[in-house]
Structure formats: C-alpha cells, structure tokens
Amino acid sequence: MNNKLFQFHWFDKTIAKTLERYEIQEPISQLCLERSTSLAQAAFKTTAAMIILADFQNYKIKSNQILEADVVEKLFDLAHLLKEVEPELWCNFSTQAFIQQSDLWKPVLDFQFFSCQPIQNEVGIVLGWLCLFDKQHRLEDPHLMATLKTMADMVMDELELRIQIKRSTRLQNEIIHLAAHDLKNPLSGIMGITDHIKRQIHNTEQLEEICDLIKDSSKRMMNILDDILKSGYLENGKIQLKVMPQRFGEVIDHVVNANKVASDKKRQKIVIDIVDEPYVLIDRPRMIEVLDNLINNAIKYAPKDAEIHIRAWEQKGEVLFSIFNPGVGLSEDDKAKIFHKFSRLSAKPTGGETSTGLGLSIVKMLAELHGGSISAESDGLTHGVRFILQIPALAQVA
C-alpha cells in the first residue's frame, strides 16, 4: 500500500520473547484475553471487540452477532492497519478511498467505527491492542478513549499479576528446596551424634564435645530458618525501622569484635580506617545485621592469613562503608546475580563454611530500607571483591 498515512511497525522478533515471558499461549492467559474482550464489547455496546497481539498472528474477538470467518480475518487485518493512523481517522475510516476502492475490504464495508488502546507493560513494550469495531457511526469521545485505556491497562495488570504469582510460587518452592537441602546435613549429624552419645554415656569429656557439635548443628539450622523468615518479612514490608542517631564507627567496631573469633580462627587481620567519625540515622540492630553479613562474608571467602580492609568515610552527604576481601573475586555472571536470592556464585568459602544464599539479598533490602544502596566491585576471579555500602549521612548541628 502506497498511502503515506500508513507506516507499519513490522514485527520485532524480540516481541516473541516478551509474549513468551507473559505465557500468552497458556490457557489461563487466553482466558484473561477472552474475558477482557467480552467485557469491552458489553461495556461499550459495540458490534465487536477484539484483542490483537503484537506478533501479528493471534487475536481474541467477541461480537454481539455471528461474524463470518472472512469478516473476522479482515477485521483483524484492518485493526492492525488502523492502529497505525491518527485517531481522527478512526471514526470515518470507512469513507477513506483505500477502503472504498479496494475489494480487499469488501467484507467489512458496513463497519463505521474503530477505536483502540495499546496493552503495554511498565517499560513501554506493546504486547497488543484492545480494539472496538461498530457498524454504527460514533463520534470521537475522549471519555470512551480513557475508559478503553483503563481496560487495556487492566489486561496488562492481570498478565503481570499472573507472572508475579508464578514467580512467588517458584520462590516458595526454592525456599522449601533450600530448607530441605540445607537442614538435612545438620539434622543427619545430630542423629549420628545421638547414637554416639549412647556409646559414650559415661565419658564426660566426650559428652562435652558432643554437646558442642549438637549446638553448632542447631545454630546452623537456626541461621537458615532465620534468614528464610527475615527475607520473607522484608519482601512483604513487615519490617519497620526504628532509627536513632549513631556513631557509625562504633557500630563497625562492635561488629568486627563480634566476628573476631571467626577471623582469628583463619589467622586473618582486619584493618579498619574510619575517617572523621561519620554519624548516621539508622536502626542499629538492622544495620548490625548488614555489617555482620558483609564482614562475615569477607572472613568466609578470604583465605587464611589474609588482610581484610574496612574503610568508612563521609562524602557529599553520604556515608560510605567499603570492605575488601583479597580472596576469590567475581565473574561477570556473578556480578549480575550476586544480590539475588539463592544465587550460587563461583567462589566457595575457604574454610568449609556454609551459606544460605540469602545473606546478600537481605543486605540489599535492608540497605534500601535505610535509603541507601549496596554494590560489589571485582576485577575478576583472582582479584578479590570489594563491597560498598552507601547510606545517608546525619548532618551534625554545630
């Protein structure tokens, strides 16, 4: 067609991947589209309502009368054509020369009115269009357009909700799998230890060692369950901060001292450099969780005899905390998923320590809850990793 009014946005192959992500061909998605077309047709009392998808192949149509297959096919083609022109032409498209002078559109010559609104996601990718066709002439109506836009947004909202529900279900399954996997080892250990207790019941020294093993295994299980619960509370917005002014350096010293036994066990040295004693407005217990996770993580992945560097300073209204672990660094793939839940990275703990895969995702959520951020820098797998925490500084009154 040579008419310059029509500039088709020919099918972008990336749209196929987007439609696939929303599982458009799944029965429940098809049902969503079918319900939406029925609602639009009934609400606007038009001859037909149609949802056409951006793959130029699939559609759903609802009509108040029986339509022949060739009419439906031409409405589908016409909808794709008309959505490319200015809305001013929609109400009188049937008078246009390209309609009147072509036998191609003969099956739909009795249709007088067209309107449509895009079904697009939050980043602006159009998955399809919600369209109306009527055999009666209608004037352009801003109220109709606004209502149709709301309906198109509702279609998108339902598709998004389905993805979120599926993601949530998958996350729950991952949590169950993680709990089953990570709790199995300490539970098996405790079961084995109880058998050993029966054999050593009169050996007091052996029993003390066995009690320590049971305590360690129980602590591992409690940590796993605590991380799972904490992650869920943060995800659902159930954790509220109780902030107070704090000397950030004092909080750092407290956490470093709490991790001294673990660092001494691996003969590691923690070097601390706190510049000008910055003040922050934080929930102290929650910030201790953040710092403990980062410092414990550095101890866990740094080799024996390593020197771990911690630095804190104020810069442009922000307090920055950095911790450098000279051990195994991050690959590019690691960098992309390091703060994701249950992410398994290339690096392994150097002392056989365990990890739930939730710690850094909790750090990220707590940092953001404080109005801050967390990032990771690494020049490669053999160059260590630096974490940088950034939170708002507390202005001090002179």
C-alpha positions in Angstrom: 0.0 0.0 0.0 1.5 3.3 -1.1 -0.7 5.6 1.1 1.8 7.6 3.2 -0.6 7.6 6.1 0.3 4.1 6.9 3.7 3.3 8.4 3.6 -0.2 9.7 5.7 -1.2 12.7 6.6 -4.6 11.3 7.0 -7.4 13.8 10.1 -7.2 16.0 11.4 -10.6 16.9 12.1 -9.5 20.5 8.3 -9.2 20.9 8.0 -13.0 20.6 10.3 -13.4 23.7 8.2 -10.8 25.6 5.0 -12.6 24.7 6.6 -15.9 25.7 7.6 -14.4 29.1 4.0 -13.5 29.7 3.0 -17.0 28.6 0.3 -15.6 26.3 -0.4 -19.0 24.7 -1.2 -20.6 28.1 -4.9 -21.4 28.6 -5.2 -19.1 31.7 -3.7 -16.2 29.7 -6.0 -16.9 26.8 -8.9 -16.9 29.2 -7.8 -13.5 30.5 -7.9 -12.1 26.9 -11.2 -13.7 26.2 -12.8 -12.2 29.4 -11.4 -8.8 28.6 -12.8 -8.7 25.0 -16.2 -9.9 26.3 -16.2 -7.1 29.0 -15.2 -4.4 26.4 -17.8 -5.5 23.9 -20.6 -5.5 26.6 -19.4 -2.3 28.3 -19.3 -0.2 25.1 -22.2 -2.0 23.3 -20.2 -2.2 20.1 -20.7 -4.8 17.3 -17.3 -6.4 18.2 -14.4 -6.1 20.5 -11.0 -7.6 19.6 -7.6 -8.0 21.2 -4.8 -8.3 18.7 -1.3 -9.3 19.7 1.9 -7.7 18.5 3.0 -11.0 16.9 0.6 -10.2 14.0 -0.9 -13.7 14.4 -3.0 -14.1 17.5 -6.3 -12.4 18.5 -9.4 -12.8 20.5 -12.8 -11.4 19.3 -16.2 -11.1 20.9 -19.2 -9.9 18.9 -22.9 -9.4 19.5 -23.7 -11.2 16.2 -22.4 -14.1 14.2 -19.5 -13.0 12.0 -18.3 -14.9 9.0 -14.7 -16.1 9.1 -13.6 -13.8 6.3 -15.1 -10.8 8.2 -13.2 -11.7 11.3 -10.0 -12.1 9.2 -10.5 -8.7 7.6 -11.3 -7.0 11.0 -8.0 -8.5 12.2 -6.1 -7.0 9.3 -8.0 -3.7 9.5 -7.3 -3.4 13.2 -3.5 -3.8 12.6 -3.8 -1.2 9.8 -5.9 1.4 11.6 -3.9 1.4 14.8 -1.1 3.0 12.8 -3.0 6.1 11.8 -4.1 9.1 13.7 -7.3 8.6 15.9 -9.0 11.4 14.0 -9.4 9.0 11.0 -10.8 6.1 13.1 -14.3 7.4 13.2 -14.6 7.9 9.5 -12.2 5.2 8.1 -15.0 3.7 6.1 -15.2 6.8 3.9 -11.5 6.7 3.0 -10.5 5.9 -0.6 -8.3 2.9 0.3 -11.4 1.3 1.9 -14.0 2.2 -0.8 -11.8 1.5 -3.8 -10.5 -1.9 -2.8 -12.3 -5.3 -3.0 -9.9 -6.4 -0.2 -12.1 -4.6 2.4 -15.4 -5.5 0.9 -16.4 -7.9 3.8 -16.1 -5.1 6.3 -17.6 -2.1 4.4 -20.6 -1.9 6.8 -18.3 -1.2 9.8 -18.3 2.6 10.6 -16.3 3.0 13.8 -13.0 1.9 15.2 -11.1 2.7 18.4 -8.1 1.1 20.1 -5.7 1.4 23.0 -2.3 -0.4 23.5 -1.7 -3.1 26.0 1.8 -2.2 27.2 4.0 -3.1 30.1 5.7 -0.8 32.5 8.7 -0.3 30.3 6.6 0.6 27.3 6.7 -2.6 25.3 3.4 -3.1 23.5 2.1 -6.6 23.7 -1.1 -5.9 21.7 -4.1 -3.7 21.4 -7.7 -3.7 22.7 -9.9 -2.7 19.8 -13.5 -1.8 19.2 -15.5 -2.1 16.0 -19.1 -0.9 15.4 -21.5 -0.9 12.5 -22.9 2.4 13.7 -21.2 5.7 13.3 -19.8 7.2 16.5 -18.2 10.5 17.2 -14.8 10.7 18.8 -15.3 10.5 22.5 -12.4 11.3 25.0 -14.3 9.6 27.8 -14.6 6.4 25.7 -10.9 6.5 25.0 -10.0 7.0 28.6 -12.2 4.1 29.7 -10.8 1.9 26.9 -7.3 2.8 28.1 -8.2 1.7 31.6 -9.5 -1.6 30.3 -6.3 -2.2 28.3 -4.3 -1.4 31.5 -6.4 -3.9 33.4 -5.5 -6.6 30.8 -1.8 -5.8 31.3 -2.2 -5.8 35.1 -3.8 -9.3 35.1 -1.0 -10.6 32.9 1.6 -9.1 35.2 -0.2 -10.5 38.3 0.0 -14.0 36.8 3.8 -13.6 36.3 4.2 -12.4 39.9 2.1 -15.2 41.3 4.2 -17.7 39.3 7.4 -16.1 40.4 6.2 -16.2 44.0 5.3 -19.9 43.7 8.7 -20.6 42.2 10.4 -18.7 45.1 8.4 -20.7 47.7 9.5 -23.9 46.0 13.1 -22.7 46.1 12.8 -21.9 49.8 11.3 -25.3 50.5 14.1 -27.0 48.5 16.8 -24.8 50.2 15.4 -25.6 53.6 15.2 -29.3 52.9 18.7 -29.4 51.4 20.5 -27.2 54.0 18.7 -28.6 57.0 19.3 -32.2 56.0 23.1 -32.2 56.8 22.9 -30.8 60.3 19.9 -33.0 61.2 21.7 -36.1 59.9 24.7 -35.0 62.0 22.6 -34.7 65.1 21.0 -38.1 64.5 24.5 -39.6 64.2 25.7 -37.8 67.3 22.8 -39.2 69.4 23.9 -42.8 68.5 27.4 -41.8 69.6 26.1 -40.4 72.9 24.6 -43.8 73.8 28.1 -45.4 73.4 29.9 -42.7 75.3 27.3 -42.0 78.0 29.9 -42.5 80.8 32.7 -40.5 79.1 32.2 -36.9 80.4 34.9 -35.4 78.2 33.4 -36.9 75.1 29.9 -35.8 76.0 31.0 -32.2 76.3 32.5 -32.3 72.8 29.3 -34.0 71.5 27.2 -31.3 73.1 29.2 -28.6 71.3 28.6 -30.4 68.0 24.9 -30.5 68.6 24.9 -26.8 69.5 26.8 -26.0 66.3 24.4 -28.0 64.1 21.4 -26.5 65.8 22.9 -23.0 65.3 23.3 -23.7 61.6 19.7 -24.7 61.4 18.5 -21.7 63.3 20.5 -19.4 61.0 19.0 -21.0 57.9 15.4 -20.6 59.3 16.2 -17.1 60.5 17.4 -16.0 57.0 14.3 -17.5 55.3 11.9 -15.8 57.7 13.8 -12.5 57.6 13.8 -12.5 53.8 10.1 -13.1 53.7 9.4 -10.3 56.2 11.5 -7.8 54.2 9.8 -8.9 50.9 6.4 -8.3 52.4 7.3 -4.9 54.0 6.7 -6.3 57.5 9.9 -4.9 59.0 9.7 -1.3 60.2 12.9 0.6 61.1 13.3 2.3 64.5 16.1 4.8 63.7 18.3 6.7 66.0 21.5 8.8 65.6 24.6 6.6 65.8 28.3 6.9 65.5 28.9 4.7 62.5 32.5 3.8 63.6 31.3 2.4 66.9 28.8 0.2 65.2 31.6 -1.1 62.9 33.9 -1.8 65.8 31.1 -3.7 67.5 30.5 -6.0 64.5 34.2 -6.5 63.9 34.7 -7.6 67.5 31.7 -10.0 67.3 33.5 -11.6 64.3 36.9 -11.8 65.9 36.7 -15.4 66.8 36.0 -16.4 63.2 38.8 -14.2 61.8 41.3 -15.4 64.4 40.5 -19.0 63.5 41.7 -18.3 60.0 44.6 -16.0 61.2 43.1 -13.1 59.3 43.8 -9.5 60.1 41.0 -6.9 59.8 42.4 -3.4 59.1 39.9 -0.6 59.9 40.2 3.0 58.7 37.3 5.3 59.8 37.6 8.9 58.6 36.2 11.8 60.7 33.8 9.6 62.6 30.6 9.9 60.5 27.2 9.9 62.1 24.2 8.2 60.7 20.5 7.8 61.4 19.9 4.1 61.5 18.1 1.2 63.0 21.1 -0.1 65.0 20.1 -3.9 65.2 19.3 -3.9 61.4 22.5 -2.1 60.5 24.4 -4.6 62.6 22.8 -7.3 60.5 24.0 -5.6 57.3 27.6 -5.1 58.5 27.8 -8.5 60.1 26.7 -10.1 56.9 29.4 -8.2 54.9 32.2 -8.7 57.4 31.3 -12.4 58.0 31.1 -12.8 54.2 34.6 -11.4 53.8 36.0 -13.7 56.5 34.3 -16.7 55.0 35.7 -16.1 51.5 39.1 -14.7 52.3 42.0 -17.2 52.5 43.9 -17.9 55.7 46.4 -15.2 56.8 44.6 -12.7 54.6 44.3 -9.0 55.4 40.7 -7.6 55.1 40.4 -3.9 54.7 37.4 -1.9 56.0 37.0 1.8 55.4 34.3 4.3 56.3 34.0 8.0 55.3 31.6 10.7 54.5 31.2 12.1 51.0 28.7 14.6 49.6 26.0 13.9 52.3 26.5 10.1 52.2 28.4 7.8 54.5 30.3 5.1 52.6 31.5 1.8 54.0 33.8 -0.4 52.0 35.2 -3.8 52.8 37.8 -5.5 50.6 38.3 -9.3 50.6 41.5 -10.2 48.8 40.4 -13.8 48.1 38.4 -15.1 45.2 36.7 -12.4 43.2 33.6 -12.3 41.0 33.0 -13.3 37.4 30.7 -11.2 35.2 28.0 -13.7 35.7 28.5 -13.5 39.5 28.2 -9.7 39.4 24.8 -9.9 37.6 23.2 -12.1 40.3 25.2 -11.5 43.5 22.3 -9.8 45.3 19.7 -12.2 44.0 18.1 -14.7 46.4 19.6 -18.2 46.4 22.3 -17.2 44.0 25.2 -19.6 43.8 28.5 -17.9 42.9 31.8 -19.1 41.6 33.6 -18.5 44.9 33.5 -21.1 47.6 34.1 -20.5 51.4 37.8 -21.1 52.1 37.2 -22.8 55.5 34.3 -25.1 54.7 31.7 -22.6 56.0 28.1 -22.8 54.8 25.9 -20.2 53.1 22.1 -20.0 52.7 22.3 -17.9 49.5 20.1 -15.2 51.2 22.6 -13.1 53.1 23.5 -10.5 50.4 19.9 -10.2 49.2 18.9 -9.3 52.8 21.8 -6.8 52.9 20.4 -5.2 49.8 16.9 -4.9 51.1 18.0 -3.5 54.5 20.3 -1.0 52.8 17.5 0.2 50.6 15.2 0.3 53.6 17.7 2.8 55.1 17.6 4.9 51.9 20.9 3.5 50.8 22.4 1.1 48.4 25.0 -1.7 48.2 27.3 -2.6 45.3 30.1 -5.1 44.5 33.3 -4.4 42.6 35.8 -7.0 41.3 38.4 -7.2 38.6 38.0 -10.9 38.2 38.1 -14.2 39.9 41.6 -13.9 41.1 41.5 -10.2 42.2 39.2 -10.3 45.3 36.0 -8.3 45.8 35.0 -5.0 47.3 31.5 -4.3 48.7 30.5 -0.7 49.1 27.6 0.3 51.3 26.2 3.8 50.9 23.7 5.4 53.4 22.6 9.0 54.0 24.8 10.9 56.5 23.3 12.6 59.5 24.0 16.3 59.5 25.5 17.4 62.8 24.5 20.7 64.4 27.4 22.8 65.4 
